[in-house]
């Protein structure tokens, strides 16, 4: 893995290298890179059969996160990695030859860009995303600055809708509710009735009960787990906690990170502009 990392260090961020044979133990799963609520069992069974048959399965995409230490995270391939890890554990129990590595392409990305690419990958294969999952994709799209043009101006809501395969009325609603500070920066939105997706939100008291139940489940899972699994649970919850705190900040007026804005303009060789697209 160190050899691959040194090769990446010589390339510009975003340059994909590989595929390489990568040790399964050298890849980590970060829950903030997954917009789905759960993995699809049917998809896992199909992948399991493909691996056992020796079929050609597409390589994973894993990313070293800029400014962070440690192993690369899965960007595209959560189902594939889960299946291989399961097959590896089964082989060890049965005394067979365990799977040790997987073909993977490797890239270096910022955390926000990695989350965006992971979210978009989920929308291009597998089961259709639910409205709630699609809204998470929208959030990663905004945080990574993809709602802006290379010259620093905002895309129109219709352009954003085309990027995300959603009606622009829905994008307007999500922007207004989830990113009010960015919404206010944009001039009068296109004339459209505010849209929405999915059923109305659950009553607050019901949501509170669900949260309490899930917290108790997590505590029980922690106490029932082995030491290594406890570390995995704590690391995953730490990543989610950071994401939750960022979400709370959005409600009070999230604004795009100036580093993200500058980075997007720098790639295109442009300077900031005060003109908006409407």
C-alpha positions in Angstrom: 0.0 0.0 0.0 2.9 2.4 0.7 4.1 1.9 -2.9 0.7 2.9 -4.2 0.6 5.9 -1.9 4.0 7.1 -3.1 2.7 6.9 -6.7 -0.3 8.9 -5.8 1.8 11.5 -4.1 3.4 12.2 -7.5 0.0 12.8 -9.1 -2.6 15.6 -8.8 -5.6 15.0 -6.5 -8.3 13.3 -8.4 -6.0 11.2 -10.7 -7.1 7.6 -10.6 -4.5 4.9 -10.7 -4.8 1.1 -11.1 -6.3 -1.3 -10.7 -4.0 -2.9 -8.1 -4.3 -6.0 -5.9 -5.0 -4.5 -2.5 -5.1 -6.4 0.8 -8.6 -6.5 2.3 -7.2 -5.5 5.7 -5.7 -2.4 4.2 -9.1 -0.9 3.2 -11.4 0.8 5.7 -15.1 1.6 5.6 -16.3 5.0 6.6 -20.0 5.3 7.1 -20.0 8.9 5.9 -19.1 7.6 2.5 -22.4 5.7 2.3 -25.7 7.4 1.6 -27.8 4.2 1.6 -29.5 3.2 4.8 -28.5 -0.5 4.3 -26.8 -2.8 1.8 -29.0 -4.8 -0.5 -29.0 -8.5 0.3 -30.0 -9.5 -3.3 -27.0 -7.6 -4.7 -24.7 -9.2 -2.2 -25.9 -12.7 -3.2 -25.4 -11.9 -6.9 -21.8 -10.7 -6.2 -21.1 -13.7 -4.0 -22.1 -16.0 -6.9 -20.0 -14.0 -9.3 -16.9 -14.2 -7.1 -17.3 -17.9 -6.6 -17.7 -18.5 -10.3 -14.5 -16.5 -11.0 -16.5 -13.9 -13.0 -15.0 -10.5 -13.9 -16.2 -8.2 -11.2 -15.4 -4.4 -11.5 -12.7 -3.2 -9.2 -13.4 -1.1 -6.2 -12.6 2.6 -6.0 -10.7 3.5 -2.8 -9.4 6.9 -1.7 -6.7 8.3 0.5 -8.2 11.4 2.1 -6.1 14.5 1.9 -4.8 15.6 5.3 -5.7 12.3 7.0 -3.6 9.4 8.1 -4.4 5.7 7.8 -5.7 3.3 5.2 -7.8 4.4 2.2 -11.6 4.3 2.4 -14.1 2.7 0.1 -15.7 5.2 -2.3 -17.3 2.7 -4.7 -17.7 -0.9 -3.8 -19.3 -1.3 -0.4 -21.3 -4.4 -1.4 -18.2 -6.0 -3.1 -16.0 -5.4 -0.1 -18.6 -6.7 2.4 -19.1 -9.9 0.3 -15.3 -10.5 0.1 -14.9 -9.9 3.9 -17.7 -12.4 4.6 -16.2 -15.0 2.3 -12.8 -14.5 3.9 -14.3 -15.0 7.4 -16.1 -18.1 6.3 -13.0 -19.7 4.7 -11.1 -19.2 8.0 -13.8 -20.9 10.0 -13.9 -23.9 7.5 -10.2 -24.2 7.2 -10.2 -23.2 3.5 -8.1 -20.8 1.5 -9.3 -17.3 2.5 -9.7 -14.4 0.1 -6.9 -12.0 0.9 -7.0 -9.2 -1.7 -9.3 -7.4 -4.1 -8.7 -5.5 -7.4 -9.1 -1.7 -6.7 -8.4 1.6 -8.3 -6.9 4.2 -6.0 -7.3 8.0 -5.9 -6.4 10.9 -3.5 -9.4 13.1 -2.7 -10.6 15.7 -0.2 -13.1 14.3 2.3 -15.9 16.3 0.7 -15.1 15.2 -2.8 -14.8 11.6 -1.7 -18.2 11.7 -0.1 -19.7 13.3 -3.3 -18.2 10.7 -5.6 -19.3 7.9 -3.2 -22.9 9.3 -3.2 -23.0 9.6 -7.0 -21.6 6.1 -7.4 -24.6 4.8 -5.4 -27.0 6.4 -7.8 -25.5 4.8 -10.9 -25.9 1.1 -10.0 -27.9 -1.1 -7.7 -31.3 -0.4 -6.3 -32.9 3.0 -6.9 -32.1 5.4 -4.1 -35.0 6.4 -1.8 -36.0 10.1 -1.5 -34.2 10.3 1.9 -31.0 8.7 0.4 -31.2 11.0 -2.6 -31.4 14.0 -0.3 -28.1 12.9 1.3 -26.6 12.8 -2.2 -27.8 16.4 -2.7 -26.1 17.4 0.6 -22.7 15.9 -0.5 -23.2 17.7 -3.9 -23.6 21.1 -2.2 -20.8 20.6 0.4 -18.3 19.6 -2.3 -19.2 22.8 -4.3 -20.7 21.1 -7.3 -23.6 23.5 -7.3 -21.1 26.1 -8.6 -19.6 26.8 -11.9 -15.8 26.8 -12.4 -15.8 30.7 -12.4 -17.4 30.8 -8.9 -21.0 31.6 -10.1 -23.9 29.5 -9.0 -25.5 26.9 -11.3 -29.2 27.4 -12.0 -31.6 25.1 -10.1 -32.5 23.4 -13.4 -28.8 22.7 -14.0 -28.5 21.2 -10.5 -31.7 19.2 -11.2 -30.1 17.7 -14.3 -26.9 16.9 -12.4 -28.9 15.0 -9.8 -31.8 13.7 -12.0 -34.4 15.5 -9.9 -37.0 18.2 -10.7 -35.6 21.7 -10.2 -38.6 22.4 -7.9 -37.4 19.8 -5.5 -33.8 21.2 -5.6 -35.2 24.6 -4.7 -37.0 23.2 -1.7 -34.0 21.2 -0.5 -31.7 24.2 -0.9 -34.1 26.4 1.1 -34.5 24.0 3.9 -31.0 22.4 4.1 -28.7 25.2 3.1 -30.5 28.5 3.8 -27.4 30.6 3.7 -26.5 29.4 0.2 -30.2 29.8 -0.8 -30.1 33.4 0.2 -27.0 34.1 -1.8 -28.6 33.0 -5.0 -30.8 35.6 -6.6 -34.6 35.0 -7.0 -35.1 31.3 -7.8 -36.7 30.3 -11.0 -40.5 30.8 -10.9 -41.7 27.4 -9.7 -43.9 26.0 -7.1 -41.8 24.5 -4.3 -41.7 20.8 -4.7 -41.0 17.9 -2.3 -40.5 14.2 -2.3 -41.8 11.3 -0.2 -44.2 11.2 2.7 -44.5 14.1 5.3 -42.0 14.0 8.2 -42.9 11.9 11.2 -44.3 13.7 14.3 -41.4 14.9 16.5 -42.4 12.7 19.4 -42.3 9.6 17.2 -38.9 10.6 15.8 -37.6 11.0 19.4 -38.8 7.5 20.3 -37.1 6.0 17.3 -33.8 7.8 18.2 -34.0 6.4 21.7 -34.6 2.9 20.5 -31.7 3.0 18.0 -29.4 4.3 20.7 -30.3 1.4 23.0 -29.7 -1.0 20.1 -26.3 0.5 19.5 -25.4 0.2 23.2 -26.5 -3.5 23.2 -24.5 -4.2 20.0 -21.4 -2.7 21.6 -21.7 -4.9 24.7 -22.3 -8.0 22.6 -19.4 -7.4 20.2 -15.8 -8.6 20.3 -13.0 -6.1 21.1 -12.1 -5.5 17.4 -15.7 -5.0 16.5 -16.2 -2.5 19.3 -13.4 -0.4 17.9 -15.1 -0.5 14.4 -18.3 0.6 16.0 -16.7 3.5 17.9 -14.8 4.7 14.8 -17.9 4.6 12.7 -20.0 6.4 15.3 -17.2 9.1 15.6 -17.4 9.7 11.8 -21.2 9.9 11.9 -21.1 12.3 14.9 -18.9 14.7 13.0 -21.4 14.5 10.1 -24.3 15.2 12.4 -22.6 18.2 13.9 -22.0 19.6 10.4 -25.6 19.1 9.6 -26.6 21.1 12.7 -24.4 23.9 11.6 -26.1 23.9 8.2 -29.4 24.7 9.8 -27.9 27.8 11.5 -26.5 29.0 8.2 -24.0 26.8 6.4 -21.8 28.4 3.8 -19.6 26.7 1.3 -16.0 26.3 2.5 -13.9 29.0 0.9 -11.2 26.4 0.2 -13.7 24.4 -1.9 -14.8 27.5 -3.8 -11.3 28.5 -4.5 -10.2 25.0 -5.5 -13.0 24.7 -8.1 -12.1 28.1 -9.6 -8.3 27.3 -9.5 -8.9 24.0 -11.5 -10.5 26.1 -14.3 -7.9 28.9 -14.1 -10.6 31.5 -13.3 -11.0 34.3 -10.8 -14.0 34.9 -8.6 -17.0 36.6 -10.1 -19.9 38.4 -8.5 -22.3 37.5 -11.3 -25.1 35.0 -10.6 -26.6 32.8 -13.3 -30.3 33.8 -13.2 
